[in-house]
């Protein structure tokens, strides 16, 4: 297995937290995965949502609070997103490739144990990651309900079709936004086509403490209470906000810091 790459790169840019180091490594299939690594304490992994990148966590209360509390904050651009490679082949997204990327990233960064926080699609990827990586101590599913566990989830299928040319009224806004940021439609289609659908049975066997947190106006991805009920060691918190805004709020950060 091609676990580690011979080629690494380091760049620097300014963020709200000072100079963040932006690195990349080559994953199991040679795809470049970009990430930032800030702070020096207990590792916390942040996973971004669909049509987004790791930079979406910049200027959020959560990232600032984690660093101020002494955590080490690790934020990747998932494959197909941000500065990471955007492969065009179906095989590059099959068999939970994103999960393999994250596991290898955390091994590369010598993380013996870590906490993990996902938001929206980041929570979906995290759910599958939890079934495969025993190093995760605590996990947070942000902006997520029960629907992703259905492999025939209509919302996922609709977005996959949209980025493959079959646009609906529900997906038109996302397509317009994707065009405005010059997003890679082929990669977005494949991200949706091969998105994990972790079965309820597998999630119910997890022994990790999990916080399910969502906005009081957010049912985009199904019922968060129903998700909480299938998780053995879980807690549900509802804070003010809708799907597109909750993860940026102080209330969201406060509850996660309390949980950690």
C-alpha positions as CSV (number, residue, x, y, z in Angstrom):
1,X,0.0,0.0,0.0
2,X,1.3,3.5,-0.9
3,X,0.6,4.9,2.5
4,X,3.0,7.8,2.6
5,X,4.4,10.0,-0.2
6,X,7.9,11.0,-0.9
7,X,6.8,14.5,-1.7
8,X,5.6,17.0,0.9
9,X,5.0,20.7,0.6
10,X,4.8,23.6,3.1
11,X,3.3,27.0,2.5
12,X,2.2,29.9,4.8
13,X,-0.8,32.2,4.9
14,X,-2.4,34.6,7.3
15,X,-5.5,33.6,9.2
16,X,-7.4,35.1,12.1
17,X,-5.2,33.0,14.4
18,X,-1.9,34.2,13.0
19,X,0.4,32.2,10.7
20,X,-1.2,28.8,9.9
21,X,1.0,26.2,8.2
22,X,-0.6,24.7,5.1
23,X,0.9,21.3,4.2
24,X,0.0,18.4,1.9
25,X,0.8,14.8,1.7
26,X,0.1,12.1,-1.0
27,X,-2.6,9.7,0.1
28,X,-2.9,5.9,-0.6
29,X,-3.5,6.5,-4.3
30,X,-1.3,9.5,-4.9
31,X,-4.0,12.1,-4.5
32,X,-2.7,15.3,-2.8
33,X,-4.5,16.1,0.4
34,X,-4.0,19.6,1.8
35,X,-4.3,20.4,5.5
36,X,-3.5,22.9,8.2
37,X,-2.2,22.0,11.7
38,X,-2.3,24.7,14.4
39,X,-1.7,24.6,18.1
40,X,0.2,22.1,20.3
41,X,-2.3,20.4,22.7
42,X,-4.8,17.5,22.4
43,X,-5.6,17.0,18.6
44,X,-9.0,18.0,17.3
45,X,-9.9,17.2,13.7
46,X,-12.4,19.5,11.9
47,X,-14.2,18.2,8.8
48,X,-16.0,20.7,6.5
49,X,-19.2,20.3,4.6
50,X,-20.2,20.0,0.9
51,X,-19.3,22.8,-1.5
52,X,-16.8,24.0,1.1
53,X,-13.2,23.5,2.2
54,X,-11.1,23.6,5.3
55,X,-10.9,27.4,5.1
56,X,-14.6,27.6,5.9
57,X,-13.5,27.0,9.6
58,X,-11.5,30.2,9.6
59,X,-13.0,33.1,11.5
60,X,-15.5,30.7,13.3
61,X,-15.9,30.9,17.0
62,X,-15.2,27.2,17.3
63,X,-11.7,27.3,15.7
64,X,-10.8,30.4,17.8
65,X,-12.1,28.9,21.0
66,X,-10.3,25.5,20.4
67,X,-7.0,27.2,19.9
68,X,-7.5,29.5,22.8
69,X,-8.3,26.5,25.0
70,X,-5.0,24.9,24.1
71,X,-6.1,22.3,21.5
72,X,-4.2,21.3,18.4
73,X,-6.6,22.0,15.5
74,X,-6.1,19.9,12.3
75,X,-8.2,20.8,9.3
76,X,-8.0,19.0,5.9
77,X,-9.4,19.9,2.6
78,X,-11.3,16.6,1.7
79,X,-10.4,15.2,-1.7
80,X,-12.1,17.1,-4.4
81,X,-12.2,20.2,-2.3
82,X,-10.2,23.4,-1.6
83,X,-6.5,23.0,-2.5
84,X,-6.6,19.2,-2.4
85,X,-6.5,17.3,-5.7
86,X,-9.8,16.9,-7.6
87,X,-9.5,13.5,-9.4
88,X,-12.0,12.8,-12.2
89,X,-12.1,9.0,-12.0
90,X,-14.8,7.2,-10.2
91,X,-12.3,4.9,-8.6
92,X,-10.8,7.8,-6.7
93,X,-14.0,8.2,-4.7
94,X,-15.1,4.6,-4.2
95,X,-14.6,2.4,-1.2
96,X,-14.6,5.3,1.3
97,X,-11.5,7.0,-0.1
98,X,-12.1,10.1,2.0
99,X,-12.0,8.0,5.1
100,X,-8.8,6.4,4.1
101,X,-7.3,9.9,3.5
102,X,-8.2,11.0,7.0
103,X,-6.8,7.9,8.7
104,X,-3.6,8.3,6.8
105,X,-3.4,12.0,7.6
106,X,-3.8,11.4,11.3
107,X,-1.1,8.7,11.2
108,X,1.2,11.0,9.3
109,X,0.7,13.6,12.1
110,X,1.5,11.0,14.8
111,X,-2.0,11.3,16.4
112,X,-2.3,8.4,18.8
113,X,-5.7,9.6,19.9
114,X,-7.8,12.5,18.7
115,X,-11.3,14.2,18.9
116,X,-13.2,14.7,15.7
117,X,-15.9,17.3,14.7
118,X,-17.8,17.3,11.5
119,X,-20.4,19.6,10.1
120,X,-23.0,18.7,7.5
121,X,-21.3,16.4,5.0
122,X,-18.3,16.4,7.3
123,X,-20.5,14.6,9.8
124,X,-21.4,12.0,7.2
125,X,-17.7,11.2,6.5
126,X,-17.0,11.3,10.3
127,X,-19.7,8.7,10.9
128,X,-18.0,6.2,8.6
129,X,-14.6,7.2,10.0
130,X,-15.8,6.3,13.5
131,X,-16.5,2.7,12.4
132,X,-12.9,2.4,11.1
133,X,-10.6,4.4,13.4
134,X,-10.4,3.4,17.1
135,X,-8.2,6.4,17.8
136,X,-11.2,8.8,18.1
137,X,-11.9,9.6,21.7
138,X,-15.0,11.9,21.2
139,X,-16.9,12.9,18.2
140,X,-19.3,15.7,17.2
141,X,-22.0,15.4,14.5
142,X,-22.9,18.9,13.6
143,X,-25.9,19.9,11.3
144,X,-26.8,16.2,10.9
145,X,-29.9,14.1,11.2
146,X,-30.7,10.4,10.5
147,X,-31.2,10.6,6.7
148,X,-27.6,9.9,5.6
149,X,-27.9,6.3,6.9
150,X,-30.3,5.5,4.0
151,X,-28.2,4.5,0.9
152,X,-31.1,5.7,-1.3
153,X,-31.5,9.1,0.5
154,X,-33.4,11.3,-2.0
155,X,-31.4,14.4,-1.1
156,X,-28.0,12.8,-1.9
157,X,-29.3,11.3,-5.1
158,X,-30.8,14.7,-6.2
159,X,-27.5,16.5,-5.6
160,X,-25.5,13.7,-7.4
161,X,-27.9,14.1,-10.4
162,X,-27.6,17.9,-10.3
163,X,-23.9,18.0,-10.6
164,X,-24.2,15.5,-13.4
165,X,-26.5,17.7,-15.4
166,X,-30.0,16.9,-14.1
167,X,-30.9,20.0,-12.1
168,X,-34.1,20.3,-9.9
169,X,-35.7,23.2,-8.1
170,X,-34.2,21.9,-4.8
171,X,-30.6,21.9,-6.2
172,X,-30.7,25.0,-8.4
173,X,-29.3,27.3,-5.7
174,X,-26.4,24.9,-4.9
175,X,-25.5,24.7,-8.7
176,X,-25.6,28.5,-9.0
177,X,-23.3,28.8,-6.0
178,X,-20.9,26.2,-7.3
179,X,-20.6,28.1,-10.6
180,X,-19.9,31.3,-8.7
181,X,-16.9,29.8,-7.0
182,X,-15.7,27.8,-10.1
183,X,-16.2,24.5,-8.4
184,X,-15.3,21.2,-10.1
185,X,-18.7,19.7,-11.0
186,X,-17.3,16.3,-11.9
187,X,-15.7,15.9,-8.5
188,X,-18.8,17.2,-6.7
189,X,-20.9,14.6,-8.6
190,X,-18.6,11.8,-7.5
191,X,-18.5,13.0,-3.9
192,X,-22.3,12.7,-3.8
193,X,-22.4,9.4,-5.8
194,X,-20.0,7.7,-3.5
195,X,-20.9,9.4,-0.2
196,X,-20.8,7.1,2.8
197,X,-24.2,5.7,4.0
198,X,-23.1,4.2,7.3
199,X,-25.9,1.7,8.4
200,X,-27.8,2.3,11.6
201,X,-26.7,-1.1,12.9
202,X,-23.0,-0.1,12.7
203,X,-23.6,3.3,14.3
204,X,-25.5,1.6,17.2
205,X,-22.4,-0.4,18.0
206,X,-20.1,2.6,18.5
207,X,-18.7,3.0,22.0
208,X,-17.4,6.5,21.5
209,X,-19.0,9.5,23.2
210,X,-20.8,11.5,20.5
211,X,-22.5,14.9,20.6
212,X,-25.2,15.5,18.1
213,X,-25.7,19.3,17.7
214,X,-28.0,21.1,15.3
215,X,-29.7,24.5,14.8
216,X,-33.4,24.8,15.9
217,X,-34.3,25.7,12.3
218,X,-32.2,22.9,10.7
219,X,-33.9,19.7,9.4
220,X,-32.0,19.7,6.1
221,X,-30.5,16.3,6.8
222,X,-33.3,14.7,8.7
223,X,-34.1,14.5,12.4
224,X,-31.1,14.9,14.7
225,X,-33.1,13.4,17.6
226,X,-33.6,10.2,15.6
227,X,-29.8,10.1,15.0
228,X,-29.1,10.6,18.7
229,X,-31.4,7.7,19.6
230,X,-29.4,5.1,17.6
231,X,-26.1,6.1,19.2
232,X,-25.2,4.3,22.3
233,X,-23.2,7.0,24.1
234,X,-24.7,10.2,22.8
235,X,-26.1,13.6,23.8
236,X,-28.3,15.9,21.7
237,X,-28.0,19.7,21.9
238,X,-30.2,22.1,19.9
239,X,-28.9,25.7,19.5
240,X,-30.3,28.7,17.7
241,X,-29.6,28.8,13.9
242,X,-30.3,27.3,10.5
243,X,-28.1,24.8,8.5
244,X,-25.9,27.5,6.9
245,X,-25.2,29.5,10.0
246,X,-25.3,27.4,13.1
247,X,-21.7,26.2,12.9
248,X,-20.3,29.7,13.0
249,X,-22.1,30.7,16.2
250,X,-20.8,31.2,19.7
251,X,-23.5,28.9,21.1
252,X,-22.3,26.0,18.8
253,X,-18.7,26.5,19.9
254,X,-19.7,26.7,23.6
255,X,-21.6,23.4,23.6
256,X,-18.8,21.6,21.8
257,X,-16.1,22.9,24.2
258,X,-18.3,21.8,27.1
259,X,-18.6,18.4,25.6
260,X,-14.8,18.0,25.0
